[in-house]
């Protein structure tokens, strides 16, 4: 009937004949395995083939119902009628009268018996309507003695997940879908997933529980915004989203600097347009009648051929994010010519941070953390002073806390700086054979000097020269005796706005030292490699080039960025939780 090749049919027969299983039983006496159980009929669930196979088995039923010429007449002039709607194992039949309905049910029962599939009679019901009013119905008894009850006045039945009777109770169904969505979001917030996995799970498991109703139930913009607001509230209560962080950024894709959460207004518009496109390309008489009748009935507005649901475009969202006074500073720095935008967003695309850590980092980038300046000048609270609670020398802004406080510099900034340097030092030492075993980053302690016959690798060591130099202690110094070269590596973690200046300062800072080393050791070449990542994880353009010159893997940049980010979050938390 379906044109399946005989070889495929033979293969499936052979497979089905060999279906076996066994039951594993755990009791107080131990574990027991049952004898082999042969599976004589039925289909598996969860694999690719079985749903298709199931549909092939039920397709003849649809043909039988169509051949009867039974059904409810939609348009008498054009003799357009509808007899049934079948989706997998959910079937709804339409009839002009109760006798037609009984005959259709007999066909269905006979077909079910023929393919040895039992009808779920307890899930079946009949409904009789005359002139738009629900009638008191009677149960229908079939020839196989199955009895199907009639729906009562206040009862409903579920078809494809929607409770309905004469019509759909929209307000009730909306609340059911809302609560299902909120329940799933709450479960995911307790799951312990990393940030990217959490938002992906919300998008593919929680939100579809609501979007399933799009096009069936009519959702207003107010409804959708309220649900989005509730989801943000749940994220905030779990510490995953700061209440004053950029709302737009929450819905931007991660490759554009956002967190990738689906926005319901946008998702609704996309679903409506996709459903409209599907119905508009159907040419059956029933589809034409539906399009003509759908005037202010469904959210699809099929009677209007020019209608299209609109929503804010991605470019408009990014432009709005950039235009914000506080929130827009980070994207402005991200777009600057000194920054490698793609590498700077690695932590978002990879999504390896805990959701709470990522949320706190984005609040720092959005400059909405409760520093004294923010409290006094943005929230307009009356506080005695907006000076830094640590150094009392400058106003306590987020930039000051993360990069400029003299009290934090000797310990906290240095620890963050060294965490990055240690990553590069260990990988260089491994590559050159100066150490043999890699250890976890937080356990690695670089030795002042590592050497073999060819290489000398210095860590934070003063380089003695004949005339002396004001700046003679780069973070890493690498001599290659065979090639007669030297590399000077210096790491810096400046504020976002100071990336370009930091690079030029490092080049000029070690220029004299580089000249003297070259003269002293008669080297063929010596290079200064500034390694720069800003406090917010922005990667300076030369970092990729300098890392490649060291012949190190690309992953090292991501590890270094991670240490900077974690260090910045740790510093801000420490300061703001203090007195």
C-alpha positions as CSV (number, residue, x, y, z in Angstrom):
1,X,0.0,0.0,0.0
2,X,2.8,2.4,0.9
3,X,5.3,1.4,-1.7
4,X,7.8,-0.1,0.8
5,X,10.5,-2.3,-0.8
6,X,10.0,-6.0,-0.2
7,X,13.6,-6.2,1.1
8,X,12.7,-3.7,3.9
9,X,9.5,-5.6,4.7
10,X,11.4,-8.8,5.0
11,X,14.0,-7.2,7.2
12,X,11.4,-5.8,9.6
13,X,9.7,-9.2,9.8
14,X,12.9,-10.8,10.7
15,X,13.7,-8.1,13.3
16,X,10.3,-8.4,14.9
17,X,10.5,-12.2,15.1
18,X,13.7,-11.8,17.2
19,X,12.4,-9.3,19.7
20,X,13.2,-10.6,23.2
21,X,13.6,-9.1,26.6
22,X,14.2,-10.2,30.2
23,X,13.2,-8.7,33.5
24,X,15.7,-7.9,36.3
25,X,14.2,-8.4,39.7
26,X,15.8,-7.2,42.9
27,X,14.6,-8.8,46.1
28,X,15.8,-9.2,49.7
29,X,17.3,-12.5,48.6
30,X,19.4,-10.9,45.8
31,X,19.1,-10.2,42.1
32,X,17.2,-12.5,39.7
33,X,16.9,-12.4,36.0
34,X,13.7,-13.8,34.4
35,X,13.5,-16.3,31.6
36,X,13.6,-14.8,28.1
37,X,10.3,-13.2,27.2
38,X,9.3,-13.1,23.5
39,X,7.6,-9.9,22.3
40,X,4.7,-11.0,20.1
41,X,3.2,-7.6,19.1
42,X,3.5,-3.9,19.7
43,X,6.1,-1.3,18.9
44,X,9.0,0.2,20.8
45,X,8.9,3.9,22.0
46,X,11.8,6.3,21.7
47,X,13.5,5.1,18.5
48,X,13.3,6.7,15.0
49,X,11.5,3.9,13.2
50,X,8.6,3.1,15.5
51,X,6.5,6.3,15.2
52,X,6.7,6.1,11.4
53,X,5.8,2.4,11.6
54,X,2.9,3.2,13.8
55,X,1.6,5.8,11.4
56,X,1.9,3.4,8.5
57,X,-0.3,0.9,10.5
58,X,-3.0,3.5,11.1
59,X,-3.1,5.2,7.8
60,X,-5.6,2.8,6.3
61,X,-8.1,3.8,9.0
62,X,-8.0,7.4,7.7
63,X,-8.7,6.1,4.2
64,X,-11.6,4.0,5.4
65,X,-13.2,6.9,7.2
66,X,-12.8,9.1,4.1
67,X,-14.4,6.5,1.8
68,X,-17.6,6.5,3.9
69,X,-18.6,10.0,2.8
70,X,-19.7,10.5,6.4
71,X,-18.8,13.8,8.2
72,X,-20.0,17.2,9.3
73,X,-20.8,19.5,6.4
74,X,-19.0,22.8,6.6
75,X,-20.1,24.3,3.4
76,X,-23.3,22.9,1.8
77,X,-22.9,24.8,-1.5
78,X,-19.5,23.3,-2.2
79,X,-20.2,20.1,-0.4
80,X,-17.2,20.5,1.9
81,X,-17.2,18.2,4.9
82,X,-14.9,17.0,7.6
83,X,-15.0,13.4,8.8
84,X,-12.0,13.1,11.2
85,X,-8.6,14.4,12.4
86,X,-5.9,11.9,13.1
87,X,-2.5,12.6,14.7
88,X,-0.5,9.5,15.7
89,X,-2.9,7.8,18.1
90,X,-5.3,10.7,18.8
91,X,-8.4,10.6,16.7
92,X,-11.4,13.0,16.6
93,X,-14.3,12.1,14.3
94,X,-17.1,14.4,13.1
95,X,-20.6,13.3,12.0
96,X,-23.8,14.9,10.9
97,X,-25.9,12.9,13.3
98,X,-25.6,10.3,16.1
99,X,-26.2,7.3,13.7
100,X,-23.4,8.4,11.4
101,X,-21.2,8.7,14.5
102,X,-22.1,5.2,15.7
103,X,-21.2,3.8,12.2
104,X,-17.9,5.6,12.2
105,X,-17.1,4.2,15.7
106,X,-17.9,0.7,14.5
107,X,-15.4,1.1,11.6
108,X,-12.8,2.3,14.1
109,X,-13.5,-0.6,16.5
110,X,-13.4,-3.2,13.7
111,X,-10.1,-1.8,12.3
112,X,-8.6,-1.8,15.8
113,X,-9.5,-5.4,16.3
114,X,-8.1,-6.3,12.9
115,X,-4.6,-4.8,13.7
116,X,-4.8,-6.1,17.3
117,X,-4.7,-2.6,18.8
118,X,-7.0,-1.9,21.7
119,X,-9.0,1.3,21.8
120,X,-8.5,3.4,25.0
121,X,-12.3,3.4,25.7
122,X,-11.7,5.1,29.1
123,X,-10.2,8.1,27.2
124,X,-13.0,8.3,24.6
125,X,-16.2,10.3,24.8
126,X,-18.9,11.6,22.5
127,X,-20.4,15.1,22.2
128,X,-23.7,16.1,20.6
129,X,-24.3,19.7,19.5
130,X,-27.5,21.1,17.9
131,X,-27.7,24.7,16.6
132,X,-24.6,25.6,18.7
133,X,-25.9,24.2,21.9
134,X,-24.6,21.2,23.8
135,X,-27.2,18.4,24.1
136,X,-27.5,15.7,26.8
137,X,-26.1,12.7,25.2
138,X,-26.2,8.9,25.8
139,X,-23.4,6.4,25.9
140,X,-22.7,4.5,22.7
141,X,-22.4,0.7,22.8
142,X,-20.5,-0.9,19.9
143,X,-20.8,-4.4,18.5
144,X,-17.7,-5.5,20.3
145,X,-19.5,-4.5,23.5
146,X,-17.2,-1.5,24.2
147,X,-19.2,1.4,25.6
148,X,-18.3,5.1,25.0
149,X,-19.8,7.6,27.4
150,X,-21.1,11.0,26.5
151,X,-19.6,14.2,27.9
152,X,-21.6,15.9,30.7
153,X,-22.4,19.6,30.6
154,X,-19.4,20.7,32.7
155,X,-17.0,18.0,31.5
156,X,-14.2,18.3,28.9
157,X,-11.8,16.0,27.2
158,X,-8.2,16.4,26.2
159,X,-7.3,16.3,22.5
160,X,-3.6,16.8,21.7
161,X,-3.0,18.3,25.1
162,X,-5.9,20.8,25.0
163,X,-8.9,20.5,27.2
164,X,-12.1,21.2,25.2
165,X,-15.8,20.5,24.8
166,X,-18.1,22.6,22.7
167,X,-15.2,25.1,22.8
168,X,-11.9,25.6,24.4
169,X,-11.9,27.3,27.8
170,X,-9.1,29.7,26.9
171,X,-8.6,31.3,30.4
172,X,-8.4,27.9,32.1
173,X,-6.0,26.4,29.5
174,X,-3.8,29.5,29.7
175,X,-3.4,29.0,33.4
176,X,-2.6,25.3,33.0
177,X,0.1,26.1,30.4
178,X,1.5,28.9,32.6
179,X,1.8,26.7,35.6
180,X,3.4,23.8,33.6
181,X,6.0,26.2,32.3
182,X,6.8,27.7,35.8
183,X,7.0,24.2,37.3
184,X,9.6,23.1,34.7
185,X,11.7,26.3,35.1
186,X,11.8,25.8,38.8
187,X,12.9,22.2,38.4
188,X,15.7,23.2,36.1
189,X,16.9,25.9,38.4
190,X,17.6,23.2,41.0
191,X,19.4,21.0,38.5
192,X,22.9,22.2,39.0
193,X,23.5,22.6,35.2
194,X,26.2,25.0,34.0
195,X,24.9,28.3,32.5
196,X,24.7,27.4,28.8
197,X,23.1,24.0,29.6
198,X,20.6,25.6,31.9
199,X,19.3,28.1,29.4
200,X,19.4,25.5,26.6
201,X,17.2,23.2,28.9
202,X,14.8,26.1,29.5
203,X,14.5,26.7,25.8
204,X,14.0,23.1,24.7
205,X,12.1,21.6,27.7
206,X,10.3,24.3,29.7
207,X,9.3,27.0,27.1
208,X,7.9,24.5,24.5
209,X,5.4,23.4,27.1
210,X,3.9,26.9,26.5
211,X,4.7,27.5,22.9
212,X,2.8,24.3,22.0
213,X,-0.4,26.3,22.6
214,X,0.7,29.2,20.2
215,X,-1.8,29.4,17.3
216,X,-4.4,27.4,19.3
217,X,-4.9,29.8,22.2
218,X,-4.8,33.5,21.6
219,X,-2.0,35.1,23.7
220,X,-1.8,38.9,23.9
221,X,1.5,40.8,24.2
222,X,0.5,41.6,27.8
223,X,0.2,37.9,28.5
224,X,3.5,37.0,27.0
225,X,5.4,39.9,28.7
226,X,3.9,38.9,32.1
227,X,5.2,35.4,31.6
228,X,8.6,36.6,30.6
229,X,8.6,38.8,33.6
230,X,7.8,35.8,35.9
231,X,10.6,33.7,34.4
232,X,13.0,36.6,35.0
233,X,11.7,36.8,38.6
234,X,12.4,33.1,39.0
235,X,16.0,33.6,37.7
236,X,16.5,36.5,40.0
237,X,15.3,34.6,43.1
238,X,17.8,31.9,42.2
239,X,20.7,34.4,41.9
240,X,21.1,33.8,38.2
241,X,19.9,37.2,36.9
242,X,20.5,40.5,38.6
243,X,17.3,42.5,38.8
244,X,18.9,45.6,37.3
245,X,21.0,43.8,34.6
246,X,20.1,44.3,31.0
247,X,16.8,42.6,30.1
248,X,17.6,42.8,26.4
249,X,20.9,41.0,26.9
250,X,19.1,38.1,28.6
251,X,17.4,37.3,25.2
252,X,20.4,37.9,22.9
253,X,22.2,34.9,21.4
254,X,25.4,34.0,23.3
255,X,27.5,34.7,20.2
256,X,26.2,38.3,20.4
257,X,27.0,38.7,24.1
258,X,23.7,37.6,25.5
259,X,22.5,34.5,27.5
260,X,20.4,32.9,24.8
261,X,17.0,32.8,26.6
262,X,14.0,32.6,24.2
263,X,11.8,35.6,24.3
264,X,8.2,34.6,24.3
265,X,7.0,37.6,22.1
266,X,9.6,36.7,19.5
267,X,8.9,33.0,19.7
268,X,5.1,33.6,19.5
269,X,5.5,35.7,16.4
270,X,7.8,33.1,14.7
271,X,5.3,30.3,15.5
272,X,2.3,32.2,14.3
273,X,4.1,33.1,11.0
274,X,5.2,29.5,10.5
275,X,1.7,28.1,11.1
276,X,0.2,30.7,8.8
277,X,2.7,29.7,6.1
278,X,1.7,26.1,6.5
279,X,-2.1,26.8,6.3
280,X,-1.7,29.2,3.4
281,X,0.0,26.6,1.2
282,X,-2.8,24.0,1.7
283,X,-5.2,23.7,-1.2
284,X,-7.7,21.2,0.1
285,X,-11.4,22.3,0.2
286,X,-11.3,22.0,4.0
287,X,-8.2,24.2,4.2
288,X,-9.8,26.8,2.0
289,X,-13.0,26.8,4.1
290,X,-10.9,27.2,7.3
291,X,-9.1,30.2,5.8
292,X,-12.3,31.9,4.8
293,X,-13.9,31.3,8.2
294,X,-10.9,32.4,10.4
295,X,-11.9,36.0,10.8
296,X,-11.1,37.2,14.3
297,X,-11.4,33.6,15.6
298,X,-7.8,32.3,15.9
299,X,-4.5,34.0,16.5
300,X,-3.5,33.0,12.9
301,X,-5.9,35.4,11.3
302,X,-6.0,33.2,8.2
303,X,-8.7,35.3,6.4
304,X,-6.2,38.1,6.1
305,X,-3.6,37.1,3.4
306,X,-1.3,40.0,4.2
307,X,-1.1,39.6,8.0
308,X,2.3,38.9,9.5
309,X,3.1,38.9,13.2
310,X,6.0,41.3,13.8
311,X,8.6,41.5,16.6
312,X,11.8,43.3,17.4
313,X,14.7,42.2,15.2
314,X,18.0,41.0,16.5
315,X,19.8,44.1,15.1
316,X,17.2,46.4,16.8
317,X,17.8,44.6,20.1
318,X,21.6,45.0,19.9
319,X,21.2,48.7,19.0
320,X,18.9,49.2,22.0
321,X,21.4,47.4,24.2
322,X,24.2,49.7,22.9
323,X,22.2,52.8,23.5
324,X,21.8,52.3,27.3
325,X,23.8,54.7,29.5
326,X,25.2,52.0,31.9
327,X,24.4,48.7,30.1
328,X,25.8,50.0,26.8
329,X,29.4,50.6,28.1
330,X,30.4,46.9,27.8
331,X,29.1,46.4,24.2
332,X,30.7,49.6,23.2
333,X,34.1,48.4,24.5
334,X,33.4,45.0,23.0
335,X,33.1,46.6,19.5
336,X,36.3,48.7,19.8
337,X,39.0,48.0,17.3
338,X,41.5,46.9,20.0
339,X,39.2,44.0,21.0
340,X,38.9,40.5,19.4
341,X,35.1,40.3,19.8
342,X,34.8,36.6,19.0
343,X,37.5,35.5,21.5
344,X,36.1,37.9,24.1
345,X,32.7,36.0,24.1
346,X,34.3,32.5,24.4
347,X,33.0,32.2,28.0
348,X,29.5,32.9,26.9
349,X,29.5,30.6,23.9
350,X,31.1,27.8,25.9
351,X,28.8,28.5,28.9
352,X,31.0,26.7,31.4
353,X,30.4,29.1,34.3
354,X,27.9,28.4,37.0
355,X,24.7,30.3,36.3
356,X,25.1,32.4,39.5
357,X,28.7,33.3,38.6
358,X,27.7,34.3,35.0
359,X,24.8,36.4,36.3
360,X,27.1,38.2,38.7
361,X,29.7,38.8,35.9
362,X,27.1,40.3,33.6
363,X,25.9,42.5,36.4
364,X,29.5,43.7,36.8
365,X,29.7,44.3,33.0
366,X,26.3,46.1,33.1
367,X,27.6,48.2,36.0
368,X,24.6,47.6,38.2
369,X,26.5,46.1,41.2
370,X,25.7,48.1,44.4
371,X,28.9,50.1,44.7
372,X,28.7,53.3,46.7
373,X,28.6,55.4,43.6
374,X,25.8,53.3,42.2
375,X,23.8,53.5,45.4
376,X,24.3,57.3,45.8
377,X,24.0,58.5,42.2
378,X,21.8,55.8,40.5
379,X,19.5,54.6,43.2
380,X,19.6,58.0,44.9
381,X,20.0,56.6,48.4
382,X,21.4,58.8,51.1
383,X,24.7,57.4,52.2
384,X,27.5,59.2,54.1
385,X,30.2,58.9,51.4
386,X,30.7,57.4,47.9
387,X,34.5,56.9,48.5
388,X,35.9,53.4,48.3
389,X,35.4,51.4,51.5
390,X,38.9,49.9,51.1
391,X,41.2,52.7,50.2
392,X,39.0,55.8,50.8
393,X,41.0,57.6,48.1
394,X,38.7,57.5,45.1
395,X,35.0,57.1,44.4
396,X,33.8,53.5,44.6
397,X,32.8,52.6,41.1
398,X,32.9,49.2,39.6
399,X,35.9,50.2,37.5
400,X,37.7,51.3,40.6
401,X,37.0,48.0,42.5
402,X,38.1,45.8,39.6
403,X,41.3,47.6,38.5
404,X,42.3,50.7,40.4
405,X,42.1,50.2,44.2
406,X,45.6,50.6,45.8
407,X,44.6,48.3,48.7
408,X,43.5,45.5,46.5
409,X,46.5,45.7,44.1
410,X,49.2,43.9,46.3
411,X,47.1,40.8,46.9
412,X,43.8,40.4,45.0
413,X,44.9,41.9,41.6
414,X,48.2,40.1,41.9
415,X,46.6,36.8,42.5
416,X,44.3,37.3,39.5
417,X,47.3,38.3,37.4
418,X,49.4,35.4,38.5
419,X,46.6,32.9,37.8
420,X,46.8,33.8,34.1
421,X,50.6,33.8,34.0
422,X,50.8,30.4,35.6
423,X,48.6,28.9,32.9
424,X,51.0,30.1,30.2
425,X,54.1,29.2,32.2
426,X,53.0,25.6,32.7
427,X,52.0,25.1,29.1
428,X,55.3,26.6,27.8
429,X,57.2,24.4,30.2
430,X,55.3,21.3,29.1
431,X,55.8,22.0,25.4
432,X,59.6,22.6,25.8
433,X,60.0,19.5,28.0
434,X,61.0,21.5,31.0
435,X,58.4,19.7,33.1
436,X,56.8,16.3,32.4
437,X,53.5,16.2,34.3
438,X,50.7,18.7,34.1
439,X,48.9,19.6,37.3
440,X,45.7,21.4,38.0
441,X,46.0,25.1,37.5
442,X,45.4,26.1,41.2
443,X,48.1,23.7,42.3
444,X,50.8,24.8,39.9
445,X,53.7,26.8,41.4
446,X,56.2,28.0,38.8
447,X,59.9,27.7,39.7
448,X,62.0,30.9,39.2
449,X,64.0,29.1,36.6
450,X,63.6,25.9,34.5
451,X,66.2,25.0,31.9
452,X,67.6,22.3,29.7
453,X,70.4,22.3,27.0
454,X,68.4,24.5,24.7
455,X,65.9,26.6,26.7
456,X,65.9,28.7,29.8
457,X,62.5,29.7,31.2
458,X,62.3,32.4,34.0
459,X,59.3,33.2,36.1
460,X,59.0,36.7,37.6
461,X,62.7,37.0,37.8
462,X,64.9,40.2,37.7
463,X,67.0,40.2,34.5
464,X,70.4,41.7,35.3
465,X,71.9,43.9,32.6
466,X,75.1,46.0,32.3
467,X,73.6,49.4,32.5
468,X,70.5,48.5,34.5
469,X,66.9,49.2,33.5
470,X,64.0,50.6,35.4
471,X,61.7,47.8,34.2
472,X,63.7,44.5,34.3
473,X,61.3,42.0,35.7
474,X,58.9,40.6,33.1
475,X,56.5,37.9,34.1
476,X,58.1,35.3,31.8
477,X,61.4,35.3,30.0
478,X,62.3,32.6,27.5
479,X,65.7,32.1,26.0
480,X,66.3,29.8,23.0
481,X,70.0,29.0,22.8
482,X,69.7,27.2,19.5
483,X,67.8,29.9,17.6
484,X,69.5,32.7,19.6
485,X,66.2,34.4,20.5
486,X,64.4,35.7,23.5
487,X,60.8,36.3,24.4
488,X,59.6,38.6,27.1
489,X,56.0,38.0,28.2
490,X,54.2,40.3,30.5
491,X,50.6,39.9,31.6
492,X,48.2,42.7,32.4
493,X,44.5,42.9,33.3
494,X,43.4,46.5,32.7
495,X,40.0,48.1,32.7
496,X,38.0,47.6,29.5
497,X,38.7,51.2,28.4
498,X,42.5,50.9,28.8
499,X,43.3,47.9,26.5
500,X,45.0,50.0,23.7
501,X,47.0,52.0,26.2
502,X,48.0,48.9,28.1
503,X,49.5,47.4,25.0
504,X,51.6,50.4,24.0
505,X,52.7,50.9,27.6
506,X,54.0,47.3,27.8
507,X,55.9,47.7,24.5
508,X,57.6,50.9,25.6
509,X,58.1,49.7,29.2
510,X,60.4,46.8,28.2
511,X,62.0,48.4,25.1
512,X,65.2,49.3,26.9
513,X,65.5,45.9,28.6
514,X,65.0,44.2,25.3
515,X,67.7,46.2,23.7
516,X,70.2,45.5,26.4
517,X,69.5,41.8,26.5
518,X,70.0,41.6,22.8
519,X,73.3,43.3,23.0
520,X,74.6,41.4,26.0
521,X,73.7,37.9,24.7
522,X,74.2,38.8,21.0
523,X,70.8,37.5,20.1
524,X,69.4,37.4,16.5
525,X,66.0,38.6,17.8
526,X,64.1,39.5,20.9
527,X,60.3,40.1,21.1
528,X,58.1,41.7,23.7
529,X,54.7,39.9,23.9
530,X,52.1,41.7,26.0
531,X,49.4,39.3,27.0
532,X,46.3,41.4,27.8
533,X,42.8,40.4,28.9
534,X,40.6,43.1,30.5
535,X,38.9,42.7,33.9
536,X,35.6,41.8,32.2
537,X,37.3,39.2,29.9
538,X,37.8,41.3,26.8
539,X,40.6,39.8,24.8
540,X,43.1,42.3,23.3
541,X,43.7,41.8,19.6
542,X,47.4,40.7,19.9
543,X,46.7,37.9,22.4
544,X,45.8,35.4,19.8
545,X,48.8,36.3,17.6
546,X,51.2,36.1,20.6
547,X,49.7,32.8,21.8
548,X,50.3,31.3,18.3
549,X,53.9,32.6,18.4
550,X,54.3,30.5,21.5
551,X,52.9,27.5,19.5
552,X,50.3,26.9,22.2
553,X,46.8,25.5,21.7
554,X,43.8,27.8,21.3
555,X,42.2,26.5,24.5
556,X,44.8,28.2,26.6
557,X,43.2,31.6,25.9
558,X,39.8,30.3,27.1
559,X,41.5,29.1,30.3
560,X,43.2,32.4,30.9
561,X,40.0,34.3,30.3
562,X,38.2,32.1,32.8
563,X,40.8,32.8,35.5
564,X,40.4,36.6,34.8
565,X,36.6,36.4,35.0
566,X,36.6,34.3,38.2
567,X,39.1,36.6,39.7
568,X,37.1,39.7,38.9
569,X,33.9,38.2,40.3
570,X,35.7,37.1,43.5
571,X,37.2,40.6,44.0
572,X,33.8,42.3,43.6
573,X,32.0,39.9,45.9
574,X,34.7,40.2,48.5
575,X,34.6,44.1,48.5
576,X,30.8,44.5,48.4
577,X,30.2,41.9,51.1
578,X,32.7,43.6,53.4
579,X,31.9,46.5,55.7
